[in-house]
Amino acid sequence: MTGKFIVIEGLDATGKSTLVAELAKTLGATLLTCPPRLEAPEFMVGDLRPHFDERPTVQRRAYYRAANLIASEQAEVALQTGPVVMDRYWTSTVAFAALDNNTDSIRNGRVGIHQNSASRMSLSC
């Protein structure tokens, strides 16, 4: 692994995306988001997140688990060439699952991350 992996977490509408963009620019880092923008032809806007945010909890959590795996893979690739700054990550999935009282998925490790990603440091702000 070549680069540093920095994750910015926080409440909605607190400036995370702005901070991540500025930090990535300053560090010359790859900027990633979690969930990543996943495009599907059947969705006019090309972003699956709003669709799954409206779905029942089981479907919504499955989407975010899959998104965490995809974001992990994107980070692994990007880290080969330098630092990565990510806007949210698996720690958000854990926090929102706890809000839904879905602690079984947390206890059973079903948050959708690569094993080596779990050992990386996540900073909350």
Secondary structure, 3 states (H helix, E strand, C coil): CCCCEEEEECCCCCCHHHHHHHHHHHHCCEEEECCCCCCCCCCCCCCCHHHHHCCCHHHHHHHHHHHHHHHHHHHHHHCCCCCEEEECCHHHHHHHHHHCCCHHHHHCCCCCCCHHHHCCCCEEC
